């Protein structure tokens, strides 16, 4: 299991630093082979181009799909682990430099916690992968007894070269294996014993894939020579007049100046770099762009210095401390200079490949071939960059070998052993082979086999100088170069007056030419006036016909306008009618809807009334029954009453009769 460390919580204006690296690793390693440690921004899915073809430089790959993306184990580093690096208003750049150069205890602790979150045991880890130096990661890995593999894009990249990458167990950009362990040439040669070494010409033929440098140079010279002629021909065809001799001379002088400038050789070329890249930020040994330029001017005048900006530079060089390079490529730039000066640009590796002497002031793997700027041209890197080898030992020098010369072990170790073909980047089998302890000679053999498979057949190339250009070498002196007081001299009123007088004389000459042109134009004007009347007679019928056609056209245009107006009116009426019909339909529809609602309400009310009537009828029936019963009871009561009355009457008669009989008896 590989553990990929993605530098957390640092932004250089484009989001997570190594997001693309993570996606490339996912395309090469399975979820069972690798897990990731970064911050939340790396693992957010909304900006991942799932399934799309991506490219790291010219190394193309296909981004994994969302399902596979989610299958990888991931652990996040909390911001608290790096928060102290931002304290006191410090920027991303400050935090980045600290992460590159020092152990941060809080980050080491957070990395250990992340491994626990990933459920990765120490014995499962094969190696840690990182795209930048991180002492905190190295500290953790050392405690676990695990290697750290540092990768980065190499100095040679497509399409001009075969793609290469850095692969170093010690560091990348700075603190690398070559810069710290390859000063002993004898020991290095022993490591390469039996390895298939190449001459410098063979190395160029193997790595270089662009146009032959001599053909490239010839093409540029032909373009420079042909362009002025083509421009002059176009101008002549367009003007159809012969320019004055003074104007022709001025144009020729300007063209000659441009050709001379393009063919000019400079003593020193300065290769600037990206200002916030780790190379200059952490491994520049105190040098930045401005100090580098002043170092070039220590023994050279500005007109002897050619300055090339980095294509990805944040800030633009505007001149003043050397001429601005406009070469189409760094290879053409190298053709124009006698010595390269840089902090630790990859142009130094290109210079080493093409045998151009260079000085690297910063930490870089190619510092082992660096030559001090004051050194004689025939002395190479090793003699002055290597430590003292003793009075009885002859200094070992990196000679500017020509094609076919004996192979240089150090150059081969760098180009074939240290640099890795781009095809092997994040190849699991290759990485495990290196972890197993592959020797330098075995690396050279395997890399050479891969490079030869992808090489472009061609002869051994060399880097020619520009034709007719004077070869310049950087001046060497213990006393820094001082420029003449040109600025003060430019403030001289006498020189200004002399320059103005010279300019006045030039203007007088131009005036004389203009007067001649005026006289010539006057003659042409007189000729024009002579023939103007006859031309006007010929034009008069055409004018009459033109006026007739113009009137007819105006009439037709008026009719067309009337038709357009009628059409617009009809359209407006149709739109109004449509609106009226639509309004009426909407009103009828609203009335119908209201009627329907009212009918439904009446129908509901009718149902309710029928139910009420049925209830009343039932009540009436009940009352009728009760009335019948009441009448029956009343009849019975009346009968009983009649019987009682009859009984009462009978009783009364009987009583009366009894009273009467009693009275009779008493009497």
MARKE-138944 format. One line per 10 residues: number of its first residue (from 1); their letters; for each residue x, y, z of C-alpha. Coordinates in steps of 0.05 Angstrom, whole numbers, plus 5000, padded with zeros to 4 digits. Last residue first. Layout:
% residues N
NUM	a	X Y Z  ...;
***
This chain:
% residues 667
667	xxxxxxxxxx	2085 5264 6125  2146 5230 6143  2134 5173 6095  2122 5221 6037  2184 5258 6051  2224 5195 6051  2192 5173 5985  2211 5239 5954  2281 5236 5979  2287 5166 5951;
657	xxxxxxxxxx	2260 5189 5884  2307 5247 5883  2363 5201 5900  2343 5152 5846  2337 5208 5798  2406 5233 5818  2436 5164 5811  2405 5156 5742  2431 5224 5721  2499 5206 5748;
647	xxxxxxxxxx	2499 5139 5713  2478 5173 5649  2533 5224 5660  2583 5168 5674  2563 5132 5611  2568 5196 5571  2637 5209 5600  2659 5138 5584  2635 5147 5514  2670 5214 5510;
637	xxxxxxxxxx	2734 5183 5538  2731 5127 5487  2720 5177 5432  2778 5219 5458  2824 5158 5461  2807 5142 5389  2818 5214 5370  2886 5215 5404  2906 5150 5369  2887 5181 5303;
627	xxxxxxxxxx	2925 5244 5321  2988 5203 5340  2985 5168 5273  2977 5235 5238  3036 5263 5278  3081 5206 5256  3060 5215 5185  3073 5289 5192  3143 5274 5220  3159 5228 5162;
617	xxxxxxxxxx	3135 5281 5115  3179 5333 5150  3240 5287 5144  3226 5275 5070  3218 5349 5061  3286 5362 5095  3321 5310 5051  3289 5340 4990  3312 5409 5015  3385 5384 5023;
607	xxxxxxxxxx	3384 5354 4954  3358 5418 4925  3413 5457 4961  3466 5412 4931  3435 5421 4862  3432 5496 4875  3507 5496 4894  3525 5455 4832  3485 5501 4790  3521 5561 4821;
597	xxxxxxxxxx	3590 5531 4808  3571 5513 4737  3544 5582 4726  3609 5613 4754  3651 5569 4708  3609 5587 4649  3615 5660 4667  3692 5654 4673  3695 5617 4607  3653 5670 4575;
587	xxxxxxxxxx	3700 5724 4602  3763 5686 4581  3733 5676 4512  3718 5750 4508  3790 5768 4529  3820 5719 4479  3776 5747 4425  3798 5817 4442  3872 5798 4445  3868 5762 4379;
577	xxxxxxxxxx	3833 5822 4349  3888 5868 4377  3943 5822 4349  3909 5819 4282  3902 5895 4282  3976 5903 4300  3997 5853 4246  3954 5888 4196  3986 5954 4215  4056 5925 4209;
567	xxxxxxxxxx	4039 5895 4141  4011 5962 4118  4074 5997 4143  4118 5946 4106  4077 5957 4044  4084 6032 4051  4159 6025 4062  4165 5981 4000  4127 6032 3960  4174 6086 3985;
557	xxxxxxxxxx	4235 6043 3969  4208 6031 3900  4201 6106 3891  4271 6119 3919  4300 6066 3873  4266 6098 3814  4294 6165 3835  4364 6136 3844  4360 6101 3777  4343 6166 3744;
547	xxxxxxxxxx	4399 6203 3781  4449 6149 3760  4426 6154 3688  4438 6229 3691  4506 6217 3725  4526 6167 3672  4507 6216 3619  4552 6269 3654  4613 6222 3665  4640 6227 3595;
537	xxxxxxxxxx	4635 6302 3596  4668 6302 3666  4727 6261 3638  4736 6311 3583  4736 6367 3634  4785 6332 3682  4839 6319 3629  4874 6385 3637  4861 6386 3713  4896 6319 3721;
527	xxxxxxxxxx	4957 6342 3681  4962 6403 3726  4956 6359 3788  5011 6312 3763  5056 6372 3753  5039 6396 3823  5053 6326 3852  5123 6328 3823  5134 6396 3853  5109 6371 3921;
517	xxxxxxxxxx	5153 6309 3918  5213 6353 3906  5191 6397 3964  5183 6335 4008  5254 6312 3990  5280 6380 4009  5239 6378 4073  5270 6310 4090  5338 6340 4082  5317 6398 4126;
507	xxxxxxxxxx	5290 6348 4177  5357 6313 4178  5392 6379 4189  5344 6395 4245  5358 6326 4276  5432 6340 4274  5420 6407 4305  5377 6373 4358  5431 6322 4372  5482 6377 4378;
497	xxxxxxxxxx	5436 6416 4425  5425 6353 4468  5499 6339 4468  5512 6410 4492  5455 6404 4543  5488 6343 4574  5436 6298 4610  5454 6237 4567  5524 6242 4594  5496 6231 4664;
487	xxxxxxxxxx	5458 6169 4641  5518 6140 4605  5562 6142 4667  5601 6079 4646  5580 6013 4676  5622 5981 4731  5641 5907 4730  5659 5877 4797  5733 5872 4811  5760 5801 4819;
477	xxxxxxxxxx	5755 5792 4744  5726 5744 4694  5691 5766 4631  5640 5719 4603  5658 5690 4535  5636 5717 4469  5635 5682 4401  5626 5732 4345  5567 5715 4303  5575 5699 4229;
467	xxxxxxxxxx	5530 5640 4232  5497 5630 4299  5531 5578 4342  5515 5506 4332  5485 5459 4385  5502 5388 4368  5457 5333 4344  5476 5260 4335  5437 5235 4276  5364 5216 4280;
457	xxxxxxxxxx	5314 5163 4300  5261 5189 4347  5263 5154 4414  5203 5118 4446  5232 5048 4452  5301 5077 4462  5276 5115 4523  5247 5052 4556  5310 5011 4544  5354 5068 4569;
447	xxxxxxxxxx	5312 5074 4632  5321 5000 4647  5396 5000 4634  5408 5065 4673  5366 5039 4731  5406 4975 4733  5471 5015 4736  5443 5057 4793  5423 4996 4834  5351 4975 4845;
437	xxxxxxxxxx	5338 4968 4920  5270 4935 4929  5239 5004 4932  5261 5016 4860  5227 4951 4836  5165 4969 4877  5162 5036 4841  5171 5003 4773  5115 4953 4785  5068 5007 4810;
427	xxxxxxxxxx	5080 5054 4750  5068 5123 4780  5114 5156 4728  5146 5101 4686  5124 5130 4618  5156 5196 4638  5225 5165 4632  5264 5172 4698  5319 5223 4710  5372 5200 4759;
417	xxxxxxxxxx	5401 5142 4720  5397 5162 4647  5408 5238 4645  5442 5247 4712  5483 5183 4715  5500 5192 4641  5526 5262 4654  5567 5237 4713  5595 5178 4674  5617 5221 4615;
407	xxxxxxxxxx	5617 5179 4552  5679 5183 4508  5672 5229 4447  5627 5212 4388  5589 5277 4390  5632 5331 4423  5648 5334 4497  5644 5400 4534  5689 5373 4589  5662 5359 4658;
397	xxxxxxxxxx	5727 5364 4697  5760 5318 4747  5816 5353 4784  5881 5313 4786  5893 5282 4854  5960 5290 4889  5941 5356 4922  5877 5330 4951  5805 5322 4926  5780 5390 4949;
387	xxxxxxxxxx	5705 5393 4944  5669 5394 4876  5639 5455 4842  5705 5482 4814  5733 5421 4779  5665 5389 4770  5631 5441 4728  5675 5450 4669  5740 5488 4656  5750 5506 4582;
377	xxxxxxxxxx	5712 5572 4587  5755 5600 4642  5718 5607 4708  5687 5674 4727  5616 5648 4721  5629 5589 4766  5616 5523 4731  5557 5478 4749  5561 5404 4733  5547 5380 4804;
367	xxxxxxxxxx	5495 5435 4809  5451 5393 4764  5412 5362 4821  5393 5433 4842  5406 5479 4902  5415 5551 4879  5470 5589 4843  5471 5546 4781  5526 5569 4733  5527 5544 4662;
357	xxxxxxxxxx	5572 5521 4606  5534 5499 4543  5548 5426 4527  5479 5412 4496  5456 5364 4550  5486 5406 4606  5451 5468 4577  5385 5430 4578  5396 5412 4650  5411 5485 4666;
347	xxxxxxxxxx	5347 5504 4629  5312 5467 4686  5322 5530 4727  5363 5528 4791  5385 5599 4805  5408 5615 4735  5468 5638 4694  5482 5608 4626  5547 5622 4590  5565 5638 4517;
337	xxxxxxxxxx	5495 5658 4495  5454 5659 4431  5448 5584 4418  5422 5575 4490  5363 5620 4474  5347 5578 4412  5343 5518 4458  5300 5556 4508  5248 5565 4455  5216 5618 4410;
327	xxxxxxxxxx	5272 5668 4426  5247 5736 4450  5303 5749 4501  5301 5817 4535  5367 5854 4536  5401 5864 4603  5389 5900 4668  5342 5954 4642  5289 5908 4614  5215 5899 4629;
317	xxxxxxxxxx	5217 5829 4660  5145 5806 4671  5118 5781 4738  5079 5717 4752  5126 5675 4709  5096 5616 4671  5136 5624 4607  5199 5638 4648  5234 5702 4628  5298 5701 4587;
307	xxxxxxxxxx	5350 5755 4599  5408 5766 4551  5470 5800 4581  5526 5834 4542  5486 5899 4533  5478 5902 4608  5554 5906 4618  5585 5844 4648  5628 5829 4710  5578 5840 4766;
297	xxxxxxxxxx	5520 5847 4717  5503 5773 4720  5501 5777 4796  5456 5838 4789  5407 5796 4748  5408 5740 4799  5396 5788 4856  5335 5815 4820  5306 5747 4804  5316 5717 4873;
287	xxxxxxxxxx	5377 5688 4907  5380 5671 4981  5403 5599 4971  5349 5590 4918  5323 5525 4949  5261 5546 4987  5224 5599 4946  5267 5594 4883  5257 5520 4870  5192 5516 4909;
277	xxxxxxxxxx	5158 5559 4856  5132 5627 4878  5174 5670 4831  5171 5625 4770  5241 5627 4740  5291 5672 4705  5344 5644 4657  5401 5694 4650  5446 5690 4588  5517 5713 4591;
267	xxxxxxxxxx	5568 5734 4538  5515 5749 4487  5515 5731 4413  5478 5773 4362  5443 5740 4303  5373 5765 4320  5401 5835 4335  5438 5837 4269  5376 5816 4231  5335 5871 4265;
257	xxxxxxxxxx	5388 5924 4254  5393 5904 4180  5318 5913 4173  5321 5982 4205  5379 6003 4161  5344 5978 4099  5282 6018 4117  5323 6081 4128  5360 6072 4062  5295 6063 4024;
247	xxxxxxxxxx	5268 6127 4056  5330 6166 4036  5327 6139 3965  5257 6166 3956  5203 6113 3948  5181 6093 3879  5106 6093 3869  5055 6037 3861  5038 6045 3935  5007 5977 3946;
237	xxxxxxxxxx	5053 5938 3900  5113 5973 3930  5091 5959 4002  5079 5886 3987  5147 5880 3954  5181 5914 4013  5147 5868 4063  5166 5807 4022  5238 5830 4018  5240 5845 4093;
227	xxxxxxxxxx	5212 5776 4110  5260 5736 4067  5324 5748 4106  5293 5738 4176  5254 5677 4152  5317 5648 4120  5355 5660 4185  5300 5626 4226  5299 5566 4179  5374 5560 4182;
217	xxxxxxxxxx	5373 5560 4258  5319 5506 4261  5357 5465 4210  5420 5471 4252  5382 5453 4315  5349 5392 4284  5275 5398 4296  5248 5368 4360  5253 5299 4392  5315 5306 4435;
207	xxxxxxxxxx	5326 5252 4487  5362 5197 4448  5399 5240 4397  5421 5286 4453  5446 5227 4494  5482 5199 4433  5517 5266 4424  5537 5268 4497  5567 5198 4491  5527 5141 4519;
197	xxxxxxxxxx	5537 5092 4577  5511 5020 4577  5522 5001 4651  5578 4952 4666  5608 4995 4721  5559 5051 4736  5565 5045 4812  5641 5045 4805  5638 5109 4764  5599 5142 4821;
187	xxxxxxxxxx	5651 5120 4872  5707 5149 4830  5668 5213 4816  5657 5228 4890  5613 5290 4886  5551 5248 4876  5521 5246 4946  5492 5315 4964  5474 5349 4898  5462 5283 4863;
177	xxxxxxxxxx	5415 5255 4918  5371 5317 4923  5366 5368 4980  5328 5415 4934  5286 5406 4871  5264 5338 4898  5287 5302 4960  5319 5240 4989  5285 5179 4958  5289 5212 4889;
167	xxxxxxxxxx	5249 5203 4825  5248 5264 4779  5209 5259 4715  5225 5256 4641  5184 5265 4577  5223 5256 4513  5243 5323 4486  5215 5378 4440  5142 5357 4450  5150 5341 4505;
157	xxxxxxxxxx	5189 5350 4568  5261 5349 4592  5273 5383 4659  5235 5330 4698  5165 5334 4726  5167 5320 4800  5171 5259 4845  5196 5247 4916  5191 5176 4942  5192 5171 5018;
147	xxxxxxxxxx	5218 5107 5048  5189 5073 5110  5223 5059 5177  5162 5083 5216  5200 5138 5251  5235 5155 5186  5167 5161 5152  5142 5210 5205  5204 5253 5199  5201 5251 5123;
137	xxxxxxxxxx	5129 5275 5125  5147 5333 5170  5208 5348 5126  5162 5359 5066  5196 5361 4999  5148 5365 4941  5108 5317 4897  5101 5265 4952  5093 5189 4955  5101 5149 5020;
127	xxxxxxxxxx	5127 5078 5014  5107 5005 5022  5059 5016 5080  5024 4952 5103  5073 4940 5161  5056 5008 5190  4982 4992 5194  4934 5031 5151  4865 5041 5183  4857 5105 5142;
117	xxxxxxxxxx	4837 5143 5205  4898 5115 5240  4942 5139 5183  4909 5207 5189  4925 5210 5263  4998 5199 5248  4996 5254 5195  4963 5301 5245  5019 5289 5295  5072 5304 5242;
107	xxxxxxxxxx	5032 5366 5223  5031 5392 5294  5106 5379 5300  5123 5421 5237  5191 5398 5211  5223 5451 5167  5240 5469 5096  5182 5455 5049  5127 5466 5100  5159 5531 5121;
97	xxxxxxxxxx	5164 5555 5049  5091 5538 5036  5068 5574 5099  5104 5638 5079  5076 5634 5008  5006 5622 5034  5012 5687 5073  5031 5707 5144  4981 5754 5179  5009 5743 5248;
87	xxxxxxxxxx	4995 5668 5249  4992 5632 5182  5045 5579 5199  5012 5569 5267  4949 5545 5231  4984 5485 5198  4956 5428 5240  4895 5469 5259  4874 5467 5186  4854 5395 5195;
77	xxxxxxxxxx	4891 5342 5153  4841 5298 5116  4841 5223 5105  4823 5187 5041  4812 5114 5022  4799 5105 4947  4731 5076 4927  4699 5145 4920  4741 5161 4859  4724 5093 4831;
67	xxxxxxxxxx	4650 5109 4832  4660 5180 4807  4698 5158 4744  4773 5160 4739  4808 5215 4699  4839 5191 4634  4914 5203 4623  4961 5245 4581  5033 5261 4598  5048 5323 4557;
57	xxxxxxxxxx	5052 5369 4617  5005 5333 4664  4947 5320 4616  4874 5304 4625  4823 5263 4585  4755 5266 4617  4720 5209 4655  4705 5251 4717  4728 5323 4713  4732 5334 4789;
47	xxxxxxxxxx	4706 5403 4808  4644 5383 4848  4677 5322 4879  4712 5353 4940  4771 5307 4958  4829 5355 4947  4792 5414 4980  4782 5375 5044  4857 5371 5060  4907 5318 5042;
37	xxxxxxxxxx	4924 5245 5057  4911 5193 5003  4908 5117 4996  4943 5071 4946  4947 4999 4921  4878 4971 4938  4843 5031 4907  4882 5015 4842  4942 5057 4822  4954 5089 4753;
27	xxxxxxxxxx	4891 5130 4741  4886 5147 4816  4958 5172 4814  4940 5218 4756  4880 5245 4795  4924 5259 4856  4976 5294 4813  4921 5338 4785  4901 5359 4855  4973 5375 4874;
17	xxxxxxxxxx	4971 5447 4897  4898 5451 4919  4866 5513 4888  4896 5552 4830  4923 5617 4861  4984 5588 4897  4944 5555 4953  4969 5517 5013  4923 5481 5062  4951 5412 5052;
7	xxxxxxx	5010 5385 5011  4984 5319 4983  5016 5258 5015  5004 5193 4976  5008 5130 5018  5027 5068 4979  5000 5000 5000;
***
